[in-house]
Amino acid sequence: MSESYDFVAIGDITTDAFIELSKKDAHVVCDIEGKPCQLMMNFGDKLPYEDVKVVPAVGNSPNAAVSAHRLGLRAGLVTNLGHDRNGKDCLDALRRENVSTEFVRVHERKVSNYHYVLRLGAERTILIKHETYPYTLPDFKVPPRYLYFSSIGENGVEFHYEVAEYIKKHPETKLVFQPGTFQIKLGKETLKDLYAVVDIFFCNKEEAQTILDTKEDHFPKLLKALKALGPRLPVITDGPKGAYVEDEDGITWHMPMYPDPKEPVDRTGAGDSFASTFTSAIILGKTPAEALSWGPINSMSVVQYIGAQEGLLTREQLEEHLKNAPPQFAPKKIS
């Protein structure tokens, strides 16, 4: 018999190998004919690197599940692994974090996802490869309170419809959607059935503009356009400028970043920690404005460490930061 879960995350899991590049042999060049900044290294050379750190059991959804459990929720993960050493290491890491592996499927003759993170200072470029797995929802004996759906591979289009159908049949379960790159590229029309049943939605400003096919940059308008797709609580992040949510009453709230105690070490997982912490706060009975004040605190902590999970806080630690927050760290009503 399955447990009763507060929070079940759905999405791909991977091992990240963080490779710290040598600043003498790698650099970033910007403003090249309007292109994004480019990571530059000499092709064909043997280039030294400073260090490497391997972190198992990461990815948008695993990060979210670990975050939710540390904040006091009963958390599980729906994901796929290969029958290999990396898969075993991921399972061991999840169990150490007390995230349920009841819904993790291990596939014979498959390999587990493994990504390479090229670090240069606090920023990074990630080399990714999603292995092809059959995506399907498990048979939840007890419907979870919240499903948190995020990044999966490109062969998983039909799976989105399965998740949407499950939510329609189980209104007691709320759906949270933090789309990955592939899901954003699918577009709002392809995923309209999923958007229609989303309770809480997360993306950054540029992703919102892509999803909505607009150049609009007024946050209240972007939030209302996202809400029109279905989500009850759309949330948009804007990097160092903070985050925005439109609540059930149509009021837009803005929250600034929580001040960093020192320069960030690695920004990997900052978005996952924000989204999962906001969601956990809602599950724990906080208002959207209150939840908006929780998210940036965990993001601040996560970027002080390499990898997306080491810096995740417990509820007691988070509330201590909130108690000691500067006066300007407060939700502000902007519409």
N, C-alpha and C positions, 0 to 999 in steps of 0.2 A: 504494500500500500504506500503510495506517494505521501510525502509530507505536505503540509499546507505552507506554501511559500508566499512571502510578501513581495518578492522581487525575483523574477526569472529573466535573465538576459539571454538573447538569441543572437548568434553571430559567430564569425570565424575567429579562431584562436591561432596564435603563432608564437614562435620564439624569435626575439629580436637580438641580433648581435650588434651592439653599439661600438662602432669603430671610430675612435677619435683620430682625425686626420692631423697631420703635421702642418702647422700654419706656415712653415717655410716652403712647403711643396703644394699646398692647396690654398686657393683664395676665391672670393666671390666678386664677380663683376656685375654691376647693374647699369641700367640706362643704355642697353644695346638695342637700338632701333625699336624701342617700345616693348621689348620682350621682358619676361620675368627675369629676376637676377639669376645669373648662371654660376654654377660651381665649376671652377677651372682647375684642371690638373694636366700635366703633360702626358699625352697619349704615348704608350709604348715604353714609358719609363718604369723602373722598379722604385716605387715610392714608399718611404718609411711611414709608419703610423705610430701614434703615441701610446695607445692602449686599446683594449677591447674588453667589453663586458657583455656577457650573455645572460639575457633575462627571459625565462620561459613563461608561458601561460599569459601572454598579453594580447592586445587587440581591443577594439572599442568595447565589445561586450564583456570579455573577461575582466577588463579594467573596471567596468561599471559594476559587475557582480562583487568584486573584491571591495570596492568603495562602499556599496550598500551594506555588505556584511559588517565592515568595520564601523559603520554608523548604527549598527544594532538591528538590522533587518535579517530575516531568514531568506538567504539568497541561494539561487541555483543557476546553472548555465546549460543552455542547449547549444551544442557545438559538435564538431567532427574532428577526429584525430586519425593519423595513420598508426599502424602497428609497428612503431619504431622507437628508438631511444628518446628522440625529441618528444614524441607523444607521451611516453612514460614520465619524462621530466615535467611536462605540462600537468599531467594528472597529479603528480606528487605536489607540485606547487599549489594547485587549487585546493588540495586537501589540507595543506599547511595553513591556508587562509580560511579553512572551514567553509568554503563554497561547495555546495553539493554537486557531485559529479554523477548523480543519478541519471541525468539526461545527456551525458556525453557518450557519443558513439565512436568506437574504435574500429577502423576498417582494415581488414587483412589486405595485403598487397597494395596498400596506399601509404604515402609518406605524409608527414605532418608539415604544415606551413613553416617556413623559415625565412625571415626577412633580415636585410642588412641595412643598418642605420649609419649613414656617413655623417659624423658630427664635426662641426667646425664652430667652436664657441657654443652658445646656447641653441643655435639653429641646426637643422639637420635636413638631409635628403634621404628618403627611404627607398630602397630597392625591394619591391614586393612581388610576390607570386602566390596567387590563390590556387591551391590544388583543387581539383574537381571532385566534389563530394555530392552524394544525393541528399538534398535538403528535404526534411520532413519534420513536422511537429510530433513530439512524443504524445503518448496517451496520458494526459494529466488526469490522474484519478480524482484529484481535488484541484479545481481551477485556481491558478495563482491570482493574487490580488492585482499585480502589475506584470505585464510582459514588456521588456525593454529590447527593442529590435534595432540592430545596427548592421554594420558592414558584413556582406557576404560576397561570394564570387559571382562572376558574370553568368554562370549557368543556373542561377537561382531565381530567374524571373517568375516562374510559376509559383514559387514558394511564397512570394508576397501575397498572392491571391489566397493561398491556404491560410496564412496568418489573418488576413482580413476576414475570411469566412469564419474562422474560429472566434474572433471577437464579436461578430454578429450573432453567433449562436450562444456566446457566453458573455452577456453584458455585465456580469459581475467582475469580469477581468478588464482592467484598463490597459490601453496600449500606449507605450511611449516609443517614439520613432526618432532616432538620431541617424540620418542617412549617411552612408559612406559614399565615396566618390562614384562608384558604379551606380548606386541607387539615385544619386542626384542626376547623373547623365540620362537615366531612363525617362525622366521628365514627369511632370504632374499628370499628364493624360494617361500614360501607361500605368501609373500607380494611383489613379483617382479613387479606386475602391479602397485602397489602403489608407490614403489620406482621410477619407470620409469617416473612418472609425478611430482615428488617432485622438488620444486624450491630451498628451503633452508632446510637443514637437521642438526639436533643437536644430539650429544651423547657424552659421555665421552670416554676416551681411552679404558677402560675395556669393555664397551659396544660395541665399534667399533670392538674390537678383537672377541667378541662373535658373532656379526652379520656376520663378515667376516670369522669366523672359522679359525683364524690365531693367531700366537704368535708374529707377526710382531709388533715392537714398534717404528718404524721410522715414524714420523708423516706425512711427505710428501707422503710416500708410502700408509699409511692408508687412507689419504684423496683421493688420486687418485683411490684407490680401491672402496671407497664409491661413488666417482663421477661416476665410471663405472656402478654403479647400476642405475644411473639416475639423482641424485640431481645436480643442477647447482652450488650451493654453499654449500659444506659439511663443517661443523664446528665440531671440537673435543675439548672438555675441558679436562684439566689435573690437576684438583684440584688447590693446591697452586702454581703449576708450570705455570699456565696460560692457554691460549687457542690458537687454530690454525684454520685457514681457507684457503682453496684454492680458489682463485678468478677465474673469467671467462677466464683470460689469462694463467691459470695454475701456477700462482705464489702462494707459500705458505707464509702466514704471521703469525707471532707469537706475542701475546700480553701478558705481565706479569699481575699478579694480581694488582689491585689498593690497595695501602697500607691501612690496617685497622687502624682507629683512636684509637681503643682500642681492647681488646680481644673480639672475637665474642661471642654473647650471645646464638644464636641458628642458625644452618646452614640450617634449613628447608627452601626450596624455593630459595636457591642460584642459582641452575641450571635453574629454571623457569624464574627468573628475568634476568639472562644472556641471555637466548634464546629469550625471548620476547622483550628485549631491543635491541638486535642485529637486530631482525626482524623489529622493529619499526623504527630503524635508516635507514634501507634499504628502507622502505616505504616512509620515509621522505627525500629520495634522497641522502643518504650518500653512499660512496663507501664501499666495504667489509672491507677494512683496517680501515676506520673511524668507521664503525659499531662495529668492534672488540674492539675499544677503549671505546665505550659506555657501552657494556655489563658488564664488571667487576666493573664499578662504581655503578650500581644498585645492583649488588651482594654484594659489600662491605657494602652498606647501609642496605640491607635486613637482614644480619646476625647480625646486632646490636640490633635486636628486636626479641621477641618471635612471631613466626608465619611468614607466607610467604608474607604478604602484607603490614603490618604497615610501613615498611621502604622503600617502593617503592617511587621513586622520581618523581617530575614533570620534564618537559624538562628544565625549567629554573634552577632548583636545580642541575640537572645532568650537564648541561653546565657550571655552576659555579665550580663544582668539576673538570671538565675537564680543565678549564682555570687555576685552581690552582694546577694541577697535577705536581708531581716531574718530572724532565727531563727524567728519565729512563722509565717513563710510556708513551711508544710510540710504535706503531706497527713496527716490524722488519721483513724485507724480508729475508727468509731463503732458498728460492729456486727460 
